[in-house]
Amino acid sequence: MKRLHSILILLLLSSFFFSFAQEDIRVIDSLESVVAKQEGREKVETMLELSRAFFDFSYDDCISWGERAILDAVRLSDDELVAKAYWKIGLRYLNHYEFDLASEQFVIALKYLKGKADSELLMDVLNYKGRVELFMGELDSALVTYQMNFQVSENLGDELNCADVINNMAYIYFQQDDFDKAMNYFQDARQRYTLIQDTLSMAQCDNNISNIYVEWQQYDKAFSLLNNAVPVFEQFEDEASLAQAFQNLGTAYATGRVCFDSAIYFLQKSIVCAKNVGDQITLLEDEIELANVLKRMNRYKEAITLYQSVLYTSELMGYKKGILDVYRNLGIYYNEIGDFTTSAIYLKRCMDLASEKGNQLYINSVRPYLITDYAHLGLFSEMSRELGLYSDNYESIVGESNALDDELVHLRENAEGLLCQYEKQNEQIQTLKSQRNQYRLAFFGLLLLVIAAVILPLLYKIVRKNRTKTAKD
């Protein structure tokens, strides 16, 4: 019976996709008949619609129509239309996980918008350019892009996009292990979402903040935020956000409560949600977290198989963060079990890719293990080189620390100067208070003398009258 039920579902799904494909064909035929009669800007807009319609039906035709739209827009000498066409084809590449090509289109689009007034199109291009840079592990570039985007969003008065951009910048700081700054930005974003009463975005922000509490080992706060966020995502039927929340719950259970069964349960729920919405990035992150849990449970074979699967998919997609995570995790694992040759291969790949992307965090995290590998393998020249770089990095950090110390000394000197000024001002205030008290005493003394000068003669007259009256009696 179960087999029959599955066959029936398959037949229903086949029928559904056939009808969906038929609808796609009708839309495409309609657009093709329309575009043949059009000229100018309208024709370009219809070509862009055709490109979108072909995405799930024929990717080659999708890109072809996008490129034709670009050519026609260029012939019209309409810079904003050209920028829009490049942006649209960039979206097609992004949705196909071709990050390098997507980034190229967004950069070209920005060139055509250079010098133009701030617009929603410029804001959209910057949004997606920043997203691609995040996927490619180019955190510094993404931060610059989002800073530009925030300025444009502020100029346009788009409060929602301002909050979204701040939220994305917070994520970058989180990836850079600057948790204090990440928390400040997440809280700023949440406050902005609260002002515009965006309940879903508020919950998504809480979901992000939970990551910081996990890093700070404040697990009760993390679980509290996540348990409040999940019902909101369920109410909005937002499976993409549910995937993120379940992933965070899995990580929190693995690291905080060391409850691996619960961690696996929530990570598997996240995987299901990510597959349902086609979120390949979250799916890969889930699998990396799941592999980490399996490794901690000493289920090494399963963990390695999962790491290799993630690496294969990440390389196909060009998802650099996934590649870096797998290289680092595999390199450290092989180092710990004494396979220093394999460890050195993965760690060196991680360092090379991180250097290419300017991601110092990955370099710093793997270099000590790589030095150990070279030492065990007798590769002393390589070991010496890495030690030198390690030393240079240390000296750089020390230099930055010294600069901060100098700044601190300068601030202390300023503070001491202000304190001296405060003490002088306080002395002046005390002197003024003392003078005021003396003036008050003098005033009241004079007042008493005046009163005495007036009252005493009166009393004297009264007493004299009484004496005179008594004498007569």
TAFEN-V928103 format. One record per pair of residues at least 24 apart in sequence whose C-alpha atoms are under 10 Angstrom apart, sorted by the first residue. I is the first residue (numbers start at 1). J is the second residue. If there is no record, write none. Layout:
I&J, I&J
This chain:
21&56, 21&57, 24&53, 24&54, 24&56, 24&57, 25&53, 25&54, 25&57, 27&53, 27&54, 28&52, 28&53, 28&54, 28&57, 39&72, 40&72, 40&73, 40&75, 40&76, 41&69, 41&72, 41&73, 41&76, 41&78, 41&81, 43&69, 43&72, 43&73, 44&68, 44&69, 44&70, 44&71, 44&72, 44&73, 44&76, 44&81, 44&82, 44&84, 44&85, 45&69, 45&73, 45&81, 45&84, 45&85, 47&72, 47&85, 48&84, 48&85, 48&86, 48&88, 48&89, 49&88, 51&88, 51&89, 51&92, 52&88, 52&89, 52&91, 52&92, 55&92, 55&93, 55&95, 55&96, 59&92, 59&93, 59&96, 62&89, 62&92, 62&93, 63&88, 63&89, 63&90, 63&92, 63&93, 64&89, 65&89, 66&90, 66&92, 78&112, 79&109, 79&111, 79&112, 79&113, 79&114, 79&116, 80&109, 80&110, 80&112, 80&113, 80&114, 80&116, 80&119, 80&121, 80&122, 81&109, 81&112, 81&113, 81&121, 82&108, 82&109, 82&112, 82&113, 83&107, 83&108, 83&109, 83&110, 83&111, 83&112, 83&113, 83&121, 83&122, 83&125, 84&109, 84&110, 84&112, 84&113, 84&121, 84&122, 84&124, 84&125, 85&109, 86&110, 86&112, 86&125, 87&121, 87&122, 87&124, 87&125, 87&126, 87&128, 87&129, 88&125, 90&125, 90&128, 90&129, 90&132, 91&125, 91&128, 91&129, 94&128, 94&129, 94&131, 94&132, 96&317, 97&132, 97&135, 97&280, 97&281, 97&314, 97&316, 97&317, 97&318, 97&319, 98&132, 98&316, 98&317, 98&318, 98&319, 99&129, 99&131, 99&132, 99&133, 99&135, 99&136, 99&317, 99&318, 99&319, 99&320, 100&132, 100&133, 100&136, 100&317, 100&318, 100&319, 102&128, 102&129, 102&132, 102&133, 103&128, 103&129, 103&130, 103&131, 103&132, 103&133, 103&136, 104&129, 105&129, 106&130, 106&132, 117&152, 118&149, 118&151, 118&152, 118&153, 118&154, 118&155, 118&156, 119&152, 119&153, 119&155, 119&156, 120&152, 120&153, 120&156, 120&158, 122&148, 122&149, 122&152, 122&153, 123&148, 123&149, 123&150, 123&151, 123&152, 123&153, 123&156, 123&158, 123&161, 124&149, 124&153, 124&161, 125&149, 126&150, 126&152, 126&165, 127&161, 127&164, 127&165, 127&168, 130&165, 130&168, 130&169, 131&168, 132&319, 133&320, 134&168, 134&171, 134&172, 134&175, 134&319, 134&320, 134&321, 135&281, 135&318, 135&319, 135&320, 135&321, 135&322, 136&318, 136&319, 136&320, 136&321, 136&322, 136&323, 136&357, 137&172, 137&175, 137&319, 137&320, 137&321, 137&322, 137&323, 137&324, 137&353, 137&354, 137&356, 137&357, 137&358, 137&359, 138&172, 138&320, 138&321, 138&354, 138&356, 138&357, 138&358, 138&359, 139&169, 139&171, 139&172, 139&173, 139&175, 139&176, 139&357, 139&358, 139&359, 140&172, 140&173, 140&176, 140&357, 140&358, 140&359, 141&357, 141&358, 142&168, 142&169, 142&172, 143&168, 143&169, 143&170, 143&171, 143&172, 143&173, 144&169, 145&169, 146&172, 159&192, 159&193, 159&195, 159&196, 160&189, 160&192, 160&193, 160&195, 160&196, 160&198, 160&201, 162&189, 162&192, 162&193, 163&188, 163&189, 163&190, 163&191, 163&192, 163&193, 163&196, 163&201, 164&189, 164&190, 164&192, 164&193, 164&201, 164&205, 165&189, 166&190, 166&192, 167&201, 167&204, 167&205, 167&208, 170&205, 170&208, 170&209, 171&208, 171&209, 171&211, 174&208, 174&209, 174&211, 174&212, 174&215, 175&361, 176&359, 176&360, 176&361, 176&362, 177&212, 177&215, 177&361, 178&212, 179&209, 179&211, 179&212, 179&213, 179&215, 179&216, 180&212, 182&208, 182&209, 182&212, 183&208, 183&209, 183&210, 183&211, 183&212, 183&213, 184&209, 185&209, 186&212, 199&229, 199&232, 199&233, 199&236, 200&229, 200&232, 200&233, 200&235, 200&236, 200&238, 200&241, 201&229, 201&232, 201&233, 201&241, 202&229, 202&232, 203&228, 203&229, 203&230, 203&231, 203&232, 203&233, 203&241, 203&245, 204&229, 204&230, 204&232, 204&233, 204&241, 204&242, 204&244, 204&245, 205&229, 206&245, 207&241, 207&242, 207&244, 207&245, 207&246, 207&248, 207&249, 208&244, 208&245, 208&248, 210&245, 210&248, 210&249, 210&252, 211&245, 211&248, 211&249, 211&251, 211&252, 213&252, 214&248, 214&249, 214&251, 214&252, 214&253, 214&255, 214&256, 215&252, 215&255, 215&256, 217&252, 217&255, 217&256, 218&252, 218&256, 219&252, 219&253, 219&255, 219&256, 219&257, 220&252, 220&256, 220&257, 222&248, 222&249, 222&252, 222&256, 223&248, 223&249, 223&252, 223&253, 223&256, 226&252, 238&273, 238&277, 239&270, 239&272, 239&273, 239&274, 239&275, 239&276, 239&277, 239&279, 240&270, 240&273, 240&274, 240&275, 240&276, 240&277, 240&278, 240&279, 240&282, 241&270, 241&273, 241&274, 242&269, 242&270, 242&272, 242&273, 242&274, 243&267, 243&268, 243&269, 243&270, 243&271, 243&272, 243&273, 243&274, 243&275, 243&276, 243&277, 243&279, 243&282, 243&283, 243&286, 244&270, 244&271, 244&273, 244&274, 244&282, 244&283, 244&285, 244&286, 245&269, 245&270, 246&270, 246&271, 246&273, 246&286, 247&271, 247&282, 247&283, 247&285, 247&286, 247&287, 247&289, 247&290, 248&286, 248&289, 250&286, 250&289, 250&290, 250&293, 251&286, 251&289, 251&290, 251&292, 251&293, 254&289, 254&290, 254&292, 254&293, 254&296, 255&293, 258&293, 258&296, 259&293, 260&290, 260&293, 260&294, 260&296, 260&297, 261&293, 261&297, 263&289, 263&290, 263&293, 264&289, 264&290, 264&291, 264&293, 264&294, 265&290, 266&290, 267&293, 280&313, 280&314, 280&317, 280&319, 281&314, 281&317, 281&319, 281&321, 281&322, 283&310, 284&309, 284&310, 284&311, 284&313, 284&314, 284&319, 284&322, 285&310, 285&321, 285&322, 285&325, 286&310, 288&322, 288&325, 288&326, 288&329, 291&326, 291&329, 292&329, 295&329, 295&333, 300&333, 303&330, 304&329, 304&330, 304&333, 320&353, 320&354, 320&357, 321&353, 321&354, 323&349, 323&350, 323&353, 324&349, 324&350, 324&351, 324&352, 324&353, 324&354, 324&359, 324&362, 325&350, 325&362, 326&350, 327&351, 327&353, 327&362, 327&366, 328&362, 328&363, 328&365, 328&366, 328&369, 329&366, 331&366, 331&369, 331&370, 331&373, 332&365, 332&366, 332&369, 332&370, 334&369, 334&373, 335&369, 335&370, 335&372, 335&373, 336&369, 338&373, 338&376, 339&373, 339&376, 339&377, 340&369, 340&370, 340&372, 340&373, 340&374, 340&375, 340&376, 340&377, 341&373, 341&374, 341&376, 341&377, 342&373, 343&369, 343&370, 343&372, 343&373, 343&374, 344&369, 344&370, 344&371, 344&372, 344&373, 344&374, 344&377, 345&370, 345&373, 346&370, 347&371, 347&373, 360&393, 363&390, 364&390, 364&393
